[in-house]
Amino acid sequence: MPEANLEGMIRKVADIIIGELKLEEVTAETFNPDMDLVDELGIDSMDLATIALVLQDEFKVAIDEDDYPKLKTVRLICRYIEDKLAAKH
């Protein structure tokens, strides 16, 4: 996937996380895509499950519950979604 598309996806995923967690003082542009969502942001498994459901709807991919532990950063989430989208083609 071209870098521009990846950056767009990172912003979109960051927007979803910011919206779902009702984060203030952060925007998709200032969100660090390599920040550990659990250790640094403090999201729990319920938050992650909610975010995964929104991502599934947004990107039309299935996110296996067993894969949730792999989805530690926005960048990793984007790579995961890219792989799922590529597998559909």
C-alpha positions in Angstrom: 0.0 0.0 0.0 1.4 3.4 -0.9 2.7 5.5 2.0 0.0 8.2 1.4 -2.8 5.6 1.8 -1.1 4.3 5.0 -1.0 7.8 6.4 -4.7 8.3 5.6 -5.6 5.0 7.2 -3.5 5.9 10.3 -5.5 9.1 10.6 -8.8 7.4 10.2 -8.0 4.7 12.8 -6.7 7.3 15.2 -9.9 9.3 14.7 -11.9 6.2 15.5 -9.9 5.5 18.7 -10.1 9.2 19.7 -13.9 9.2 19.2 -14.6 5.9 20.9 -12.4 6.7 23.9 -13.6 10.3 24.0 -10.0 11.5 24.2 -9.4 15.2 24.6 -6.4 17.2 23.8 -5.4 14.9 21.0 -6.2 14.9 17.3 -5.6 12.3 14.6 -2.7 14.5 13.4 -1.0 14.6 16.8 -1.8 11.0 17.7 1.4 8.9 17.8 0.7 5.9 15.6 3.4 3.9 17.5 2.1 4.6 21.0 1.2 1.4 22.9 -2.6 1.6 23.3 -2.7 -0.6 26.4 0.5 0.4 28.2 0.6 4.1 27.3 -3.1 5.0 26.7 -4.5 2.6 29.2 -7.3 1.0 27.1 -8.7 -2.2 28.3 -10.0 -5.3 26.6 -13.6 -3.9 26.4 -12.3 -0.7 24.8 -10.3 -2.8 22.3 -13.3 -4.9 21.5 -15.4 -1.8 20.9 -12.7 -0.3 18.7 -12.4 -3.6 16.8 -16.1 -3.7 16.0 -16.0 -0.1 14.7 -13.0 -0.9 12.6 -14.7 -4.0 11.2 -17.6 -1.8 10.1 -15.4 1.0 8.7 -13.0 -1.2 6.7 -15.3 -4.2 6.0 -12.8 -6.7 7.4 -13.2 -9.4 10.1 -10.9 -8.9 13.1 -10.4 -12.2 14.9 -10.7 -11.9 18.7 -7.6 -14.0 19.0 -5.7 -11.2 17.2 -6.7 -8.4 19.6 -3.4 -8.8 21.6 -1.5 -8.0 18.3 -3.3 -4.7 17.9 -1.1 -2.7 20.2 -0.5 0.4 18.2 -2.4 2.3 15.5 0.4 1.4 13.0 0.0 -2.3 13.8 -3.8 -2.0 13.5 -3.4 -0.5 10.0 -1.0 -3.2 8.9 -3.4 -5.8 10.2 -6.3 -4.2 8.2 -4.1 -3.9 5.1 -3.2 -7.6 5.3 -6.9 -8.5 5.7 -7.9 -6.2 2.7 -5.1 -7.7 0.6 -6.3 -11.2 1.4 -9.8 -10.4 0.1 -8.4 -9.6 -3.4 
